[in-house]
Amino acid sequence: MMMKIIITLAIILGNSLALKAVDRYVSLHGTNDFASQFTDWHGAATDIQWAVNFALAGETVWVSNGTYYLTNQINIANGITLKASAAATLKPSSTATTSTASRSPTAVLT
């Protein structure tokens, strides 16, 4: 009986840890570490959409300082939060199709 309780608690704890939200990072100086899915500043994506694509509901994508030239619309879904530094600038490139961000009703832009 005690072993069954211990196993049940281990499963519950394991599941709760697996559901923990992970922040994603975007930086012009990132290394585009797709293996770690942009979970630290060193391995940050250099493209905002890449980090947004990996983010799950409840997670935050942090955009660092710099000017980001957008070639396409940023599509934000999954109930994520996108936070940009006050020194981050998003500009359409000369080949951009649009300069706006598209978001789901549950996405938060700050």
Secondary structure, 3 states (H helix, E strand, C coil): CHHHHHHHHHHHHHHHHHCCCCCEEECCCCCCCCCCCCCCCCCCECCHHHHHHHCCCCCEEEECCEEEEECCCEEECCCCEEEECCCEEEEECCCCCCCCEEECCCCEEC
